[in-house]
Amino acid sequence: MKRTFDIVIAGAGMAGLTVAALLARSEQRHRMTLRIVDAGMRPQFDAGDDLALRVSAVAAGSATIYQALGVWQSITAIRACPIREMHVWDAARPPVGPETLHFDAAEFALAELGHVVENVLVQDVLLAELDRLGVKVEFETPLADLQMVNGRCTLQIPDGKWLDCDLLVGADGVNSMVRRCAGIPATAWRYPQSAFVTHLLPQDPHRNIAWQRFLPDGPLALLPLSDGRISIVWSTTPEQAAAVMAVTDTQLGRLVTEASDGVLGLLTATGPRATFPLKAQYATAYVKPGIVLIGDAAHSIHPLAGQGANLGIADAHQLAKVITRAIADGEHPGDWPVLRRYERGRKGANQGMLYFVDALNRLFSSPAQPVSVLRSAGMRLFNRSGPLRRRAVATALGVVAAE
């Protein structure tokens, strides 16, 4: 008799809900008992509310994964803003010119490079799908401890209750309790930067173009929103971020207009503000027998390339494939050799992106004149290098991961 495997997913963020939905829709669903636990409250989304502050640039490859799940149409029907072009430039150079990186979706035979979507909207649609599929989701259920008993992972939850499972998926974020309780070390370093985020209304239409300007203290990203505004992520010194938090709306608009070189005209402050410190981090291992890490629990990168959410979605896609195939082949999904297939498929790609983004941040933050000359030459060369350019863009869009 074929047995059923108990799989618990700790964390109901985008990565955790995505792997749950993929497993719930898989051909081996009848062989799994799925359960999600999350320490926080259930996220609330209302299309009548203002756009949430926390948004992600969901790349084309990630959108393909959600299309296969049957949820992408629901997301875009509510509100999501397509990105059709992107401009990246050095503050020492003009925003348009031979040293500006310019990407157009049409160049890569795509309708768009990605979409800017509220994280809470993605969570809301995935939760609705999981409710429809009968997957149990428990919020306000933090993990207090975990132990391995007779080859099964046993989890302590509130009221002294214990859950046991064949596989525990740690999708519980950068401060992962699963990672800590499993004794998996993490290597981390803080940047001398904080990210300032808010929404602003541009004087000129954004035309579905994303802009990113590399300033001496860090990059400033301007992402188009579905209501005509832009979302900004400004990585700068903690002192500057704190100062920007304290200025008036009028001063904020002028500051960001100047920092963006006026590419969208005068910007007007229209929403809440937030700031958070920046760091990079990666788990030294993604797997142990019966335990696997995905998303920010496994890796966290600088936001300059907007790849954090997409890496987590790619993790979820790869892990769901590995688990489904293992069960179909008569293997135990929590066995270390099975989970190592997922780790081999994702760890190298994730760390490669982490170090690439880290190097970009350091390169563009250097004020040295020789480095500035080197940056300009490199950007001109990249613009002219067809195969390298196509491969780099395909990787950033997640096209490779979604295949």
Secondary structure by P-SEA (a helix, b strand, c coil): cbbbbbbbbccccaaaaaaaaaaaacccccccbbbbbbccccbbbbcccccccccccccaaaaaaaaaaccaaaaaaabbbbbcbbbbbbcccccccccbbbbbccccccccccccccaaaaaaaaaaaaaaabbbbbcccccccccccccbbbbbcccbbbbbccbbbcccccccaaaaaacbbbbbccccbbbbbbbbbbccccccbbbbbbcccbbbbbbbccccbbbbbbbccaaaaaaaacccaaaaaaaaaaaacccccbbbbccccbbbbbbbbbbcccccccbbbccccccccccccccaaaaaaaaaaaaaaaaaaaaaaccccccaaaaaaaaaacaaaaaaaaaaaaaaaaaaacccaaaaaaaaaaaaaaaacaaaaaaaaaaaacccccc
